[in-house]
Amino acid sequence: INFTIALAPGGTAVDFEKVTLTYTNSTQYQQLTRNTDITTSVTDGYWNIVAIRNGMGSTNWLLEKGEQFEIGARPLGGVYKNDQFSLEVKPSTGSPLDITRTAPAAIQAINILY
C-alpha cells in the first residue's frame, strides 16, 4: 500500500522517525515497524519512506513545508480483494491521520495499491 503525505497548510514539521503506523481490517490489528532506511522496497510487517518529493535539500525523516513523502506499507498477510482496511498515521504530537480504503475486486501479487 502506497500513499503520499504532506503537511497541512501552516502545519509544523513532523519527524517521521517518531511516527507510528497501524493497519487494521475486520480481523486484525498490526502496528507496522518502521524500516530505518529510505528505500523503494518494503518488507512484510514494515513501513518506510519510498520517495521524497519537493525535498528541501536533505534526505531525512523530517517532513517539512512543501515536501511530500510517499509512504509504503506492507502488512503481514497482505491485503485481500474487497477487504476494507485502515491505515492510521500517528505523529508524536498532533492529530493522527486515518486512511480507510476498500481493496479492489482483483489484486495481483505485483499490484501496488494507492
N, C-alpha and C positions, 0 to 999 in steps of 0.2 A: 504494500500500500504506500503510495507516494502522495504527498501534499506539499503545497507551498505556503509559507507563513511569513508575515511581516508585522511590524509594529502598527498599532492603531495610531491615527493622527495625534500628535502631541504626546505619544507614549514614551516612556523611558526605556533605555537599553535593557535587554534581557540576556542573562548569562545562561546559555543552554547547557553548560556543564552542571547546572543546578536544577534543570528541568526534569520532571518525571513524565513518562508516557505510559498510559494504561490502555489496554484493549479489552473490550467486553463484547460478548454476544449473549444469546439466550442460554448458553450452557457453561460459559467460562469467564473468568476474570484473570487477566495477566498483567503484571507490571513488567513491562519490557525493560531490558537492560540497555544502557547507553553504550554504544561502541565508542571507544576513545579516539578513533581515527575518523577523519573526514574523508570518506571514500564512497565510491558508487556501489559497492557491494554491501548487501545487508544479510546478516546471518539469522537463522531461525531463533526467535526469542529476543532479538535485539532491535534497536533503532539507531539511526545516525543521520547526520547531515550528508546528503549525497551531492548537493550542489549549492553554491553561493552565487546569487545574482546581485548585481549592483554593489559589489563589495567596496568597502571603504579603504582599500589598500592593504588589508591584512586578512589572512585566512585564520580565523579563530572562532570560538564558540560564542562570541558576543554579538547578538543581533542588534544592530544599530539603525538609526533613522535612515530610511532609503534602501536598506538591504532587504533581501528576500532569501530565506533558507528553504531549500527543498529537502524535506524530511522523508526518509524511507523507513518503514516499519514492517517487521515480518513476525507476526505472532506464531507461536508454536502450534503446529497442526494446520496452519494455513487458514484461508478464507474459503468458504464453500458457496456454491451457487445459491442465489436468492436469500442469502443469510444477511440479516440486519445486524450491523455491528457499530460500535462506537469507539473512537479514539479520544482520550482526554489528555490534553497537553497542560501540565501544571507547572507554572513557573514558581520559583521560591517565594516570590512576592507578587501580589496582584491576582487577578481572576483567572481561573482555568478556562481553556478553550475546548469545547466539546464538538467533535465532528461525528455526525451519525449518517451512515450511508447504508444502502442495500446493495449487495454484490449482484452483478449481472447473472442472467439465467444460464450462461455458459462461460466457463473460465478454463483457459488452457494454462499449463504449467509456465509458459513463457509470458503470460499477461502481467502487466503492471497495472494495478488499479489506482486511478487518480480520483 
